[in-house]
């Protein structure tokens, strides 16, 4: 789980007015029963990447919230308990098959070359390594 604050619609970051954004990562093999259940909305539509606001199945949300309340620290679980708007999004790592383009005039590094899930915090390390290896 990662959490971070974001401003309200007016750009306000004051305590009591700002928002918390959070991502809870749960692994389901693509094509598995759990993946299909999670990516299917309340209208029984299977989404390939994102189940939008208001369409996440309530029973799946309640199940995930109950697990979080049991497994996560109380301060973190409280975020989930009070969440009103939620989406489900498929996350994955992606590696570009090529890093050099336009006869060596363009080099992809960091997130442009490899997109890591944010929870593993590797994008800066990847960019530094890519630049270091650039000769």
N, CA, C and O atoms as CSV, one atom per row, in Angstrom:
chain,resi,resn,atom,element,x,y,z
A,1,UNK,N,N,0.850,-1.178,0.000
A,1,UNK,CA,C,0.000,0.000,0.000
A,1,UNK,C,C,0.889,1.232,0.000
A,1,UNK,O,O,1.844,1.314,0.772
A,2,UNK,N,N,0.579,2.184,-0.859
A,2,UNK,CA,C,1.244,3.482,-0.807
A,2,UNK,C,C,0.173,4.555,-0.637
A,2,UNK,O,O,-0.934,4.426,-1.159
A,3,UNK,N,N,0.511,5.610,0.092
A,3,UNK,CA,C,-0.412,6.727,0.286
A,3,UNK,C,C,0.345,8.026,0.075
A,3,UNK,O,O,1.548,8.105,0.323
A,4,UNK,N,N,-0.374,9.047,-0.386
A,4,UNK,CA,C,0.221,10.373,-0.542
A,4,UNK,C,C,-0.910,11.397,-0.579
A,4,UNK,O,O,-2.041,11.081,-0.950
A,5,UNK,N,N,-0.585,12.618,-0.191
A,5,UNK,CA,C,-1.593,13.672,-0.192
A,5,UNK,C,C,-1.631,14.363,-1.548
A,5,UNK,O,O,-0.622,14.463,-2.246
A,6,UNK,N,N,-2.812,14.831,-1.897
A,6,UNK,CA,C,-3.006,15.607,-3.127
A,6,UNK,C,C,-3.901,16.803,-2.788
A,6,UNK,O,O,-4.696,16.738,-1.850
A,7,UNK,N,N,-3.772,17.883,-3.544
A,7,UNK,CA,C,-4.614,19.061,-3.260
A,7,UNK,C,C,-6.069,18.829,-3.649
A,7,UNK,O,O,-6.384,17.961,-4.463
A,8,UNK,N,N,-6.961,19.640,-3.037
A,8,UNK,CA,C,-8.359,19.597,-3.452
A,8,UNK,C,C,-8.499,20.288,-4.809
A,8,UNK,O,O,-7.501,20.703,-5.398
A,9,UNK,N,N,-9.696,20.410,-5.294
A,9,UNK,CA,C,-9.913,20.990,-6.627
A,9,UNK,C,C,-9.457,22.438,-6.737
A,9,UNK,O,O,-9.245,22.940,-7.841
A,10,UNK,N,N,-9.304,23.118,-5.592
A,10,UNK,CA,C,-8.828,24.505,-5.586
A,10,UNK,C,C,-7.337,24.614,-5.326
A,10,UNK,O,O,-6.815,25.718,-5.169
A,11,UNK,N,N,-6.641,23.481,-5.279
A,11,UNK,CA,C,-5.201,23.492,-5.037
A,11,UNK,C,C,-4.832,23.602,-3.570
A,11,UNK,O,O,-3.672,23.853,-3.244
A,12,UNK,N,N,-5.784,23.423,-2.689
A,12,UNK,CA,C,-5.575,23.571,-1.258
A,12,UNK,C,C,-4.934,22.321,-0.657
A,12,UNK,O,O,-5.427,21.210,-0.850
A,13,UNK,N,N,-3.835,22.508,0.071
A,13,UNK,CA,C,-3.163,21.398,0.741
A,13,UNK,C,C,-3.299,21.477,2.266
A,13,UNK,O,O,-2.626,20.739,2.985
A,14,UNK,N,N,-4.164,22.366,2.760
A,14,UNK,CA,C,-4.349,22.508,4.209
A,14,UNK,C,C,-4.963,21.245,4.796
A,14,UNK,O,O,-5.783,20.574,4.170
A,15,UNK,N,N,-4.536,20.943,6.027
A,15,UNK,CA,C,-5.096,19.806,6.742
A,15,UNK,C,C,-6.610,19.989,6.847
A,15,UNK,O,O,-7.097,21.063,7.199
A,16,UNK,N,N,-7.333,18.932,6.538
A,16,UNK,CA,C,-8.784,18.985,6.560
A,16,UNK,C,C,-9.395,19.308,5.204
A,16,UNK,O,O,-10.590,19.094,4.997
A,17,UNK,N,N,-8.597,19.817,4.287
A,17,UNK,CA,C,-9.109,20.156,2.950
A,17,UNK,C,C,-8.448,19.321,1.863
A,17,UNK,O,O,-9.063,19.033,0.837
A,18,UNK,N,N,-7.203,18.933,2.086
A,18,UNK,CA,C,-6.488,18.126,1.093
A,18,UNK,C,C,-7.068,16.718,1.066
A,18,UNK,O,O,-7.840,16.327,1.942
A,19,UNK,N,N,-6.684,15.978,0.055
A,19,UNK,CA,C,-7.129,14.594,-0.100
A,19,UNK,C,C,-5.962,13.640,0.072
A,19,UNK,O,O,-4.800,14.029,-0.056
A,20,UNK,N,N,-6.281,12.399,0.360
A,20,UNK,CA,C,-5.298,11.328,0.370
A,20,UNK,C,C,-5.581,10.435,-0.827
A,20,UNK,O,O,-6.723,10.037,-1.058
A,21,UNK,N,N,-4.562,10.132,-1.567
A,21,UNK,CA,C,-4.647,9.149,-2.631
A,21,UNK,C,C,-3.928,7.917,-2.108
A,21,UNK,O,O,-2.929,8.038,-1.399
A,22,UNK,N,N,-4.407,6.773,-2.437
A,22,UNK,CA,C,-3.726,5.558,-2.014
A,22,UNK,C,C,-3.873,4.476,-3.068
A,22,UNK,O,O,-4.834,4.456,-3.837
A,23,UNK,N,N,-2.911,3.588,-3.087
A,23,UNK,CA,C,-2.922,2.430,-3.974
A,23,UNK,C,C,-2.633,1.203,-3.136
A,23,UNK,O,O,-1.636,1.148,-2.416
A,24,UNK,N,N,-3.498,0.237,-3.233
A,24,UNK,CA,C,-3.311,-1.045,-2.560
A,24,UNK,C,C,-3.061,-2.069,-3.650
A,24,UNK,O,O,-3.905,-2.264,-4.524
A,25,UNK,N,N,-1.925,-2.717,-3.608
A,25,UNK,CA,C,-1.565,-3.684,-4.625
A,25,UNK,C,C,-1.957,-5.086,-4.191
A,25,UNK,O,O,-1.593,-5.545,-3.108
A,26,UNK,N,N,-2.700,-5.752,-5.050
A,26,UNK,CA,C,-3.116,-7.135,-4.826
A,26,UNK,C,C,-2.791,-7.886,-6.104
A,26,UNK,O,O,-3.205,-7.476,-7.188
A,27,UNK,N,N,-2.065,-8.967,-5.990
A,27,UNK,CA,C,-1.661,-9.726,-7.180
A,27,UNK,C,C,-2.699,-10.771,-7.556
A,27,UNK,O,O,-3.078,-11.617,-6.746
A,28,UNK,N,N,-3.150,-10.692,-8.807
A,28,UNK,CA,C,-4.011,-11.712,-9.407
A,28,UNK,C,C,-3.418,-12.014,-10.771
A,28,UNK,O,O,-3.160,-11.101,-11.554
A,29,UNK,N,N,-3.205,-13.271,-11.057
A,29,UNK,CA,C,-2.681,-13.644,-12.372
A,29,UNK,C,C,-3.691,-13.246,-13.440
A,29,UNK,O,O,-4.885,-13.513,-13.312
A,30,UNK,N,N,-3.195,-12.601,-14.501
A,30,UNK,CA,C,-4.089,-12.194,-15.580
A,30,UNK,C,C,-4.761,-13.432,-16.161
A,30,UNK,O,O,-4.105,-14.432,-16.451
A,31,UNK,N,N,-6.056,-13.351,-16.322
A,31,UNK,CA,C,-6.820,-14.481,-16.839
A,31,UNK,C,C,-7.364,-15.388,-15.750
A,31,UNK,O,O,-8.168,-16.277,-16.029
A,32,UNK,N,N,-6.929,-15.173,-14.499
A,32,UNK,CA,C,-7.415,-16.005,-13.399
A,32,UNK,C,C,-8.838,-15.612,-13.014
A,32,UNK,O,O,-9.329,-14.555,-13.409
A,33,UNK,N,N,-9.489,-16.468,-12.246
A,33,UNK,CA,C,-10.845,-16.194,-11.762
A,33,UNK,C,C,-10.865,-14.889,-10.957
A,33,UNK,O,O,-11.748,-14.053,-11.147
A,34,UNK,N,N,-9.882,-14.717,-10.051
A,34,UNK,CA,C,-9.817,-13.503,-9.222
A,34,UNK,C,C,-9.621,-12.249,-10.075
A,34,UNK,O,O,-10.226,-11.211,-9.808
A,35,UNK,N,N,-8.782,-12.350,-11.094
A,35,UNK,CA,C,-8.572,-11.209,-11.985
A,35,UNK,C,C,-9.879,-10.823,-12.673
A,35,UNK,O,O,-10.246,-9.648,-12.700
A,36,UNK,N,N,-10.573,-11.798,-13.222
A,36,UNK,CA,C,-11.834,-11.517,-13.918
A,36,UNK,C,C,-12.883,-10.959,-12.970
A,36,UNK,O,O,-13.606,-10.031,-13.334
A,37,UNK,N,N,-12.981,-11.505,-11.759
A,37,UNK,CA,C,-13.945,-10.985,-10.781
A,37,UNK,C,C,-13.627,-9.537,-10.422
A,37,UNK,O,O,-14.527,-8.702,-10.336
A,38,UNK,N,N,-12.348,-9.244,-10.214
A,38,UNK,CA,C,-11.924,-7.908,-9.820
A,38,UNK,C,C,-12.143,-6.898,-10.927
A,38,UNK,O,O,-12.522,-5.759,-10.656
A,39,UNK,N,N,-11.912,-7.294,-12.170
A,39,UNK,CA,C,-12.011,-6.364,-13.301
A,39,UNK,C,C,-13.409,-6.309,-13.919
A,39,UNK,O,O,-13.617,-5.636,-14.929
A,40,UNK,N,N,-14.364,-7.015,-13.312
A,40,UNK,CA,C,-15.748,-6.989,-13.787
A,40,UNK,C,C,-16.541,-6.013,-12.920
A,40,UNK,O,O,-16.502,-6.085,-11.692
A,41,UNK,N,N,-17.258,-5.105,-13.572
A,41,UNK,CA,C,-17.975,-4.066,-12.829
A,41,UNK,C,C,-19.372,-4.517,-12.394
A,41,UNK,O,O,-19.768,-5.662,-12.612
A,42,UNK,N,N,-20.108,-3.587,-11.773
A,42,UNK,CA,C,-21.437,-3.896,-11.249
A,42,UNK,C,C,-22.447,-4.198,-12.353
A,42,UNK,O,O,-23.513,-4.749,-12.078
A,43,UNK,N,N,-22.129,-3.849,-13.589
A,43,UNK,CA,C,-22.997,-4.141,-14.729
A,43,UNK,C,C,-22.565,-5.405,-15.466
A,43,UNK,O,O,-23.037,-5.692,-16.566
A,44,UNK,N,N,-21.661,-6.152,-14.840
A,44,UNK,CA,C,-21.123,-7.400,-15.388
A,44,UNK,C,C,-20.286,-7.180,-16.640
A,44,UNK,O,O,-20.186,-8.070,-17.485
A,45,UNK,N,N,-19.686,-6.004,-16.766
A,45,UNK,CA,C,-18.794,-5.713,-17.891
A,45,UNK,C,C,-17.350,-5.926,-17.443
A,45,UNK,O,O,-16.922,-5.374,-16.429
A,46,UNK,N,N,-16.605,-6.726,-18.197
A,46,UNK,CA,C,-15.188,-6.970,-17.913
A,46,UNK,C,C,-14.375,-5.826,-18.510
A,46,UNK,O,O,-14.461,-5.559,-19.708
A,47,UNK,N,N,-13.585,-5.151,-17.674
A,47,UNK,CA,C,-12.751,-4.036,-18.124
A,47,UNK,C,C,-11.316,-4.513,-18.324
A,47,UNK,O,O,-10.801,-5.260,-17.492
A,48,UNK,N,N,-10.659,-4.101,-19.408
A,48,UNK,CA,C,-9.286,-4.551,-19.660
A,48,UNK,C,C,-8.244,-3.887,-18.779
A,48,UNK,O,O,-7.192,-4.473,-18.527
A,49,UNK,N,N,-8.514,-2.661,-18.297
A,49,UNK,CA,C,-7.481,-1.964,-17.533
A,49,UNK,C,C,-7.957,-1.252,-16.293
A,49,UNK,O,O,-7.269,-1.283,-15.272
A,50,UNK,N,N,-9.134,-0.596,-16.342
A,50,UNK,CA,C,-9.611,0.183,-15.202
A,50,UNK,C,C,-11.110,-0.027,-15.014
A,50,UNK,O,O,-11.888,0.089,-15.961
A,51,UNK,N,N,-11.505,-0.340,-13.779
A,51,UNK,CA,C,-12.916,-0.320,-13.408
A,51,UNK,C,C,-13.157,1.074,-12.836
A,51,UNK,O,O,-12.620,1.401,-11.778
A,52,UNK,N,N,-13.960,1.909,-13.518
A,52,UNK,CA,C,-14.105,3.320,-13.135
A,52,UNK,C,C,-14.827,3.551,-11.809
A,52,UNK,O,O,-15.422,2.646,-11.225
A,53,UNK,N,N,-14.746,4.816,-11.357
A,53,UNK,CA,C,-15.448,5.262,-10.161
A,53,UNK,C,C,-16.913,4.849,-10.230
A,53,UNK,O,O,-17.563,4.994,-11.265
A,54,UNK,N,N,-17.418,4.340,-9.131
A,54,UNK,CA,C,-18.829,3.997,-9.037
A,54,UNK,C,C,-19.197,2.648,-9.610
A,54,UNK,O,O,-20.346,2.222,-9.486
A,55,UNK,N,N,-18.253,1.961,-10.237
A,55,UNK,CA,C,-18.572,0.687,-10.868
A,55,UNK,C,C,-17.882,-0.515,-10.217
A,55,UNK,O,O,-18.093,-1.650,-10.642
A,56,UNK,N,N,-17.063,-0.276,-9.193
A,56,UNK,CA,C,-16.399,-1.383,-8.485
A,56,UNK,C,C,-17.473,-2.165,-7.729
A,56,UNK,O,O,-18.322,-1.577,-7.058
A,57,UNK,N,N,-17.429,-3.473,-7.843
A,57,UNK,CA,C,-18.421,-4.311,-7.182
A,57,UNK,C,C,-18.359,-4.137,-5.666
A,57,UNK,O,O,-17.303,-4.344,-5.068
A,58,UNK,N,N,-19.472,-3.761,-5.035
A,58,UNK,CA,C,-19.483,-3.508,-3.587
A,58,UNK,C,C,-19.031,-4.696,-2.748
A,58,UNK,O,O,-18.333,-4.512,-1.750
A,59,UNK,N,N,-19.415,-5.915,-3.133
A,59,UNK,CA,C,-19.023,-7.074,-2.325
A,59,UNK,C,C,-17.516,-7.307,-2.378
A,59,UNK,O,O,-16.916,-7.689,-1.374
A,60,UNK,N,N,-16.900,-7.080,-3.539
A,60,UNK,CA,C,-15.438,-7.215,-3.638
A,60,UNK,C,C,-14.743,-6.138,-2.814
A,60,UNK,O,O,-13.738,-6.403,-2.156
A,61,UNK,N,N,-15.286,-4.914,-2.853
A,61,UNK,CA,C,-14.715,-3.827,-2.065
A,61,UNK,C,C,-14.813,-4.146,-0.570
A,61,UNK,O,O,-13.840,-3.974,0.163
A,62,UNK,N,N,-15.977,-4.608,-0.118
A,62,UNK,CA,C,-16.170,-4.923,1.304
A,62,UNK,C,C,-15.232,-6.046,1.740
A,62,UNK,O,O,-14.693,-6.015,2.847
A,63,UNK,N,N,-15.040,-7.026,0.879
A,63,UNK,CA,C,-14.112,-8.130,1.178
A,63,UNK,C,C,-12.677,-7.618,1.315
A,63,UNK,O,O,-11.963,-8.000,2.243
A,64,UNK,N,N,-12.258,-6.752,0.387
A,64,UNK,CA,C,-10.904,-6.198,0.439
A,64,UNK,C,C,-10.731,-5.300,1.658
A,64,UNK,O,O,-9.691,-5.329,2.315
A,65,UNK,N,N,-11.745,-4.512,1.953
A,65,UNK,CA,C,-11.688,-3.613,3.099
A,65,UNK,C,C,-11.601,-4.406,4.402
A,65,UNK,O,O,-10.837,-4.041,5.295
A,66,UNK,N,N,-12.368,-5.476,4.519
A,66,UNK,CA,C,-12.323,-6.314,5.727
A,66,UNK,C,C,-10.942,-6.935,5.904
A,66,UNK,O,O,-10.427,-7.002,7.020
A,67,UNK,N,N,-10.346,-7.387,4.809
A,67,UNK,CA,C,-8.991,-7.958,4.880
A,67,UNK,C,C,-7.994,-6.890,5.315
A,67,UNK,O,O,-7.123,-7.146,6.147
A,68,UNK,N,N,-8.124,-5.695,4.750
A,68,UNK,CA,C,-7.213,-4.608,5.101
A,68,UNK,C,C,-7.365,-4.219,6.576
A,68,UNK,O,O,-6.371,-3.968,7.258
A,69,UNK,N,N,-8.589,-4.171,7.058
A,69,UNK,CA,C,-8.826,-3.799,8.454
A,69,UNK,C,C,-8.154,-4.805,9.395
A,69,UNK,O,O,-7.720,-4.450,10.490
A,70,UNK,N,N,-8.078,-6.053,8.953
A,70,UNK,CA,C,-7.458,-7.096,9.766
A,70,UNK,C,C,-5.931,-7.074,9.638
A,70,UNK,O,O,-5.226,-7.275,10.627
A,71,UNK,N,N,-5.415,-6.829,8.423
A,71,UNK,CA,C,-3.988,-7.001,8.146
A,71,UNK,C,C,-3.141,-5.739,8.229
A,71,UNK,O,O,-1.947,-5.823,8.517
A,72,UNK,N,N,-3.725,-4.580,7.986
A,72,UNK,CA,C,-2.952,-3.335,7.931
A,72,UNK,C,C,-2.944,-2.620,9.277
A,72,UNK,O,O,-3.823,-2.844,10.109
A,73,UNK,N,N,-1.949,-1.758,9.490
A,73,UNK,CA,C,-1.958,-0.942,10.712
A,73,UNK,C,C,-3.240,-0.111,10.761
A,73,UNK,O,O,-3.769,0.278,9.719
A,74,UNK,N,N,-3.733,0.158,11.954
A,74,UNK,CA,C,-5.005,0.852,12.128
A,74,UNK,C,C,-5.047,2.192,11.387
A,74,UNK,O,O,-6.055,2.516,10.759
A,75,UNK,N,N,-3.960,2.975,11.453
A,75,UNK,CA,C,-3.971,4.292,10.792
A,75,UNK,C,C,-4.133,4.153,9.282
A,75,UNK,O,O,-4.775,4.993,8.650
A,76,UNK,N,N,-3.563,3.112,8.703
A,76,UNK,CA,C,-3.675,2.890,7.267
A,76,UNK,C,C,-5.032,2.295,6.913
A,76,UNK,O,O,-5.655,2.698,5.931
A,77,UNK,N,N,-5.483,1.346,7.706
A,77,UNK,CA,C,-6.784,0.723,7.455
A,77,UNK,C,C,-7.904,1.749,7.528
A,77,UNK,O,O,-8.914,1.619,6.836
A,78,UNK,N,N,-7.731,2.763,8.361
A,78,UNK,CA,C,-8.738,3.818,8.483
A,78,UNK,C,C,-8.937,4.556,7.166
A,78,UNK,O,O,-10.054,4.965,6.849
A,79,UNK,N,N,-7.865,4.730,6.393
A,79,UNK,CA,C,-7.997,5.340,5.064
A,79,UNK,C,C,-8.976,4.555,4.197
A,79,UNK,O,O,-9.855,5.131,3.555
A,80,UNK,N,N,-8.814,3.245,4.188
A,80,UNK,CA,C,-9.692,2.412,3.378
A,80,UNK,C,C,-11.120,2.463,3.903
A,80,UNK,O,O,-12.076,2.500,3.128
A,81,UNK,N,N,-11.255,2.463,5.216
A,81,UNK,CA,C,-12.583,2.474,5.822
A,81,UNK,C,C,-13.378,3.714,5.414
A,81,UNK,O,O,-14.595,3.638,5.242
A,82,UNK,N,N,-12.705,4.850,5.257
A,82,UNK,CA,C,-13.379,6.108,4.961
A,82,UNK,C,C,-13.323,6.504,3.485
A,82,UNK,O,O,-13.692,7.625,3.133
A,83,UNK,N,N,-12.872,5.605,2.629
A,83,UNK,CA,C,-12.792,5.906,1.205
A,83,UNK,C,C,-14.186,5.884,0.585
A,83,UNK,O,O,-14.923,4.905,0.704
A,84,UNK,N,N,-14.527,6.984,-0.077
A,84,UNK,CA,C,-15.842,7.072,-0.719
A,84,UNK,C,C,-15.764,6.790,-2.216
A,84,UNK,O,O,-16.685,6.200,-2.781
A,85,UNK,N,N,-14.696,7.195,-2.854
A,85,UNK,CA,C,-14.557,7.040,-4.299
A,85,UNK,C,C,-13.392,6.105,-4.578
A,85,UNK,O,O,-12.283,6.317,-4.088
A,86,UNK,N,N,-13.647,5.085,-5.356
A,86,UNK,CA,C,-12.576,4.115,-5.618
A,86,UNK,C,C,-12.649,3.612,-7.053
A,86,UNK,O,O,-13.710,3.584,-7.676
A,87,UNK,N,N,-11.483,3.216,-7.553
A,87,UNK,CA,C,-11.370,2.579,-8.863
A,87,UNK,C,C,-10.484,1.348,-8.679
A,87,UNK,O,O,-9.806,1.206,-7.661
A,88,UNK,N,N,-10.497,0.479,-9.655
A,88,UNK,CA,C,-9.558,-0.636,-9.703
A,88,UNK,C,C,-8.784,-0.468,-11.000
A,88,UNK,O,O,-9.374,-0.267,-12.062
A,89,UNK,N,N,-7.479,-0.550,-10.914
A,89,UNK,CA,C,-6.642,-0.371,-12.092
A,89,UNK,C,C,-5.619,-1.496,-12.174
A,89,UNK,O,O,-4.986,-1.859,-11.183
A,90,UNK,N,N,-5.477,-2.026,-13.359
A,90,UNK,CA,C,-4.459,-3.054,-13.595
A,90,UNK,C,C,-3.096,-2.373,-13.626
A,90,UNK,O,O,-2.926,-1.365,-14.313
A,91,UNK,N,N,-2.141,-2.901,-12.905
A,91,UNK,CA,C,-0.774,-2.376,-12.894
A,91,UNK,C,C,0.177,-3.454,-13.367
A,91,UNK,O,O,-0.023,-4.639,-13.100
A,92,UNK,N,N,1.201,-3.038,-14.063
A,92,UNK,CA,C,2.188,-3.991,-14.556
A,92,UNK,C,C,3.478,-3.259,-14.879
A,92,UNK,O,O,3.485,-2.039,-15.044
A,93,UNK,N,N,4.556,-4.000,-14.968
A,93,UNK,CA,C,5.836,-3.453,-15.398
A,93,UNK,C,C,5.897,-3.568,-16.921
A,93,UNK,O,O,5.322,-4.486,-17.506
A,94,UNK,N,N,6.595,-2.633,-17.550
A,94,UNK,CA,C,6.728,-2.660,-19.005
A,94,UNK,C,C,8.158,-2.288,-19.357
A,94,UNK,O,O,8.695,-1.302,-18.853
A,95,UNK,N,N,8.763,-3.072,-20.213
A,95,UNK,CA,C,10.121,-2.809,-20.669
A,95,UNK,C,C,10.087,-2.601,-22.180
A,95,UNK,O,O,9.593,-3.445,-22.927
A,96,UNK,N,N,10.624,-1.456,-22.615
A,96,UNK,CA,C,10.678,-1.184,-24.051
A,96,UNK,C,C,11.641,-2.176,-24.705
A,96,UNK,O,O,12.707,-2.447,-24.153
A,97,UNK,N,N,11.285,-2.719,-25.865
A,97,UNK,CA,C,12.174,-3.667,-26.534
A,97,UNK,C,C,13.408,-2.998,-27.141
A,97,UNK,O,O,14.342,-3.684,-27.556
A,98,UNK,N,N,13.416,-1.676,-27.195
A,98,UNK,CA,C,14.543,-0.960,-27.791
A,98,UNK,C,C,14.784,0.330,-27.013
A,98,UNK,O,O,13.828,0.994,-26.612
A,99,UNK,N,N,16.045,0.694,-26.794
A,99,UNK,CA,C,16.362,1.916,-26.044
A,99,UNK,C,C,16.973,3.003,-26.916
A,99,UNK,O,O,17.070,4.154,-26.490
A,100,UNK,N,N,17.384,2.657,-28.125
A,100,UNK,CA,C,18.083,3.612,-28.988
A,100,UNK,C,C,17.301,3.789,-30.289
A,100,UNK,O,O,16.910,2.816,-30.934
A,101,UNK,N,N,17.083,5.056,-30.660
A,101,UNK,CA,C,16.299,5.368,-31.846
A,101,UNK,C,C,16.986,6.467,-32.655
A,101,UNK,O,O,17.909,7.117,-32.166
A,102,UNK,N,N,16.540,6.669,-33.877
A,102,UNK,CA,C,17.009,7.743,-34.754
A,102,UNK,C,C,18.534,7.768,-34.883
A,102,UNK,O,O,19.185,8.778,-34.615
A,103,UNK,N,N,19.081,6.622,-35.302
A,103,UNK,CA,C,20.522,6.496,-35.526
A,103,UNK,C,C,21.346,6.948,-34.325
A,103,UNK,O,O,22.357,7.634,-34.479
A,104,UNK,N,N,20.912,6.563,-33.137
A,104,UNK,CA,C,21.680,6.873,-31.926
A,104,UNK,C,C,21.486,8.285,-31.413
A,104,UNK,O,O,22.238,8.721,-30.541
A,105,UNK,N,N,20.509,9.014,-31.920
A,105,UNK,CA,C,20.285,10.391,-31.480
A,105,UNK,C,C,19.282,10.491,-30.333
A,105,UNK,O,O,19.211,11.521,-29.663
A,106,UNK,N,N,18.509,9.437,-30.102
A,106,UNK,CA,C,17.540,9.420,-29.013
A,106,UNK,C,C,17.759,8.171,-28.183
A,106,UNK,O,O,17.764,7.058,-28.709
A,107,UNK,N,N,17.939,8.360,-26.881
A,107,UNK,CA,C,18.125,7.256,-25.952
A,107,UNK,C,C,17.029,7.318,-24.897
A,107,UNK,O,O,16.824,8.357,-24.269
A,108,UNK,N,N,16.330,6.217,-24.705
A,108,UNK,CA,C,15.331,6.157,-23.644
A,108,UNK,C,C,16.020,5.730,-22.351
A,108,UNK,O,O,16.822,4.796,-22.344
A,109,UNK,N,N,15.700,6.424,-21.259
A,109,UNK,CA,C,16.216,6.060,-19.941
A,109,UNK,C,C,15.071,6.146,-18.939
A,109,UNK,O,O,14.032,6.742,-19.223
A,110,UNK,N,N,15.265,5.551,-17.773
A,110,UNK,CA,C,14.307,5.662,-16.677
A,110,UNK,C,C,12.927,5.176,-17.053
A,110,UNK,O,O,12.770,4.121,-17.668
A,111,UNK,N,N,11.907,5.972,-16.670
A,111,UNK,CA,C,10.518,5.576,-16.915
A,111,UNK,C,C,10.176,5.479,-18.396
A,111,UNK,O,O,9.240,4.766,-18.759
A,112,UNK,N,N,10.895,6.165,-19.245
A,112,UNK,CA,C,10.641,6.062,-20.683
A,112,UNK,C,C,11.048,4.687,-21.206
A,112,UNK,O,O,10.472,4.195,-22.177
A,113,UNK,N,N,12.025,4.076,-20.574
A,113,UNK,CA,C,12.525,2.769,-21.001
A,113,UNK,C,C,11.834,1.630,-20.265
A,113,UNK,O,O,11.427,0.643,-20.879
A,114,UNK,N,N,11.702,1.765,-18.954
A,114,UNK,CA,C,11.120,0.713,-18.118
A,114,UNK,C,C,10.150,1.376,-17.148
A,114,UNK,O,O,10.550,2.229,-16.356
A,115,UNK,N,N,8.884,0.990,-17.205
A,115,UNK,CA,C,7.934,1.527,-16.233
A,115,UNK,C,C,7.716,0.490,-15.141
A,115,UNK,O,O,7.188,-0.596,-15.381
A,116,UNK,N,N,8.132,0.851,-13.953
A,116,UNK,CA,C,7.947,-0.011,-12.793
A,116,UNK,C,C,6.713,0.431,-12.027
A,116,UNK,O,O,6.340,1.604,-12.055
A,117,UNK,N,N,6.096,-0.495,-11.356
A,117,UNK,CA,C,5.007,-0.130,-10.451
A,117,UNK,C,C,5.566,0.812,-9.391
A,117,UNK,O,O,6.686,0.607,-8.922
A,118,UNK,N,N,4.812,1.838,-9.004
A,118,UNK,CA,C,5.339,2.835,-8.058
A,118,UNK,C,C,5.753,2.268,-6.708
A,118,UNK,O,O,6.650,2.812,-6.063
A,119,UNK,N,N,5.122,1.193,-6.270
A,119,UNK,CA,C,5.414,0.680,-4.930
A,119,UNK,C,C,6.812,0.104,-4.788
A,119,UNK,O,O,7.278,-0.083,-3.664
A,120,UNK,N,N,7.496,-0.184,-5.884
A,120,UNK,CA,C,8.845,-0.719,-5.728
A,120,UNK,C,C,9.913,0.360,-5.866
A,120,UNK,O,O,11.101,0.077,-5.705
A,121,UNK,N,N,9.501,1.602,-6.164
A,121,UNK,CA,C,10.368,2.786,-6.128
A,121,UNK,C,C,11.697,2.595,-6.850
A,121,UNK,O,O,12.757,2.880,-6.294
A,122,UNK,N,N,11.638,2.120,-8.069
A,122,UNK,CA,C,12.865,1.860,-8.810
A,122,UNK,C,C,13.097,2.792,-9.994
A,122,UNK,O,O,14.136,2.687,-10.647
A,123,UNK,N,N,12.168,3.702,-10.298
A,123,UNK,CA,C,12.324,4.489,-11.519
A,123,UNK,C,C,13.572,5.362,-11.503
A,123,UNK,O,O,14.254,5.457,-12.523
A,124,UNK,N,N,13.898,6.006,-10.378
A,124,UNK,CA,C,15.091,6.844,-10.305
A,124,UNK,C,C,16.352,5.996,-10.408
A,124,UNK,O,O,17.304,6.369,-11.094
A,125,UNK,N,N,16.356,4.855,-9.724
A,125,UNK,CA,C,17.509,3.952,-9.820
A,125,UNK,C,C,17.700,3.466,-11.248
A,125,UNK,O,O,18.829,3.378,-11.731
A,126,UNK,N,N,16.595,3.149,-11.931
A,126,UNK,CA,C,16.686,2.673,-13.306
A,126,UNK,C,C,17.251,3.775,-14.208
A,126,UNK,O,O,18.104,3.504,-15.053
A,127,UNK,N,N,16.784,5.010,-14.033
A,127,UNK,CA,C,17.289,6.116,-14.848
A,127,UNK,C,C,18.774,6.324,-14.603
A,127,UNK,O,O,19.529,6.533,-15.553
A,128,UNK,N,N,19.208,6.272,-13.351
A,128,UNK,CA,C,20.628,6.443,-13.034
A,128,UNK,C,C,21.460,5.331,-13.660
A,128,UNK,O,O,22.519,5.593,-14.229
A,129,UNK,N,N,20.992,4.107,-13.561
A,129,UNK,CA,C,21.717,2.983,-14.161
A,129,UNK,C,C,21.781,3.133,-15.672
A,129,UNK,O,O,22.839,2.936,-16.272
A,130,UNK,N,N,20.663,3.480,-16.291
A,130,UNK,CA,C,20.650,3.656,-17.745
A,130,UNK,C,C,21.660,4.712,-18.177
A,130,UNK,O,O,22.393,4.511,-19.146
A,131,UNK,N,N,21.702,5.836,-17.463
A,131,UNK,CA,C,22.649,6.911,-17.811
A,131,UNK,C,C,24.082,6.483,-17.572
A,131,UNK,O,O,24.975,6.822,-18.348
A,132,UNK,N,N,24.303,5.745,-16.509
A,132,UNK,CA,C,25.659,5.272,-16.209
A,132,UNK,C,C,26.173,4.321,-17.281
A,132,UNK,O,O,27.352,4.340,-17.635
A,133,UNK,N,N,25.262,3.484,-17.794
A,133,UNK,CA,C,25.651,2.519,-18.822
A,133,UNK,C,C,25.761,3.125,-20.218
A,133,UNK,O,O,26.300,2.502,-21.132
A,134,UNK,N,N,25.249,4.341,-20.376
A,134,UNK,CA,C,25.279,5.024,-21.666
A,134,UNK,C,C,26.717,5.394,-22.007
A,134,UNK,O,O,27.380,6.076,-21.225
A,135,UNK,N,N,27.204,4.959,-23.151
A,135,UNK,CA,C,28.593,5.266,-23.536
A,135,UNK,C,C,28.615,5.904,-24.883
A,135,UNK,O,O,29.686,6.239,-25.390
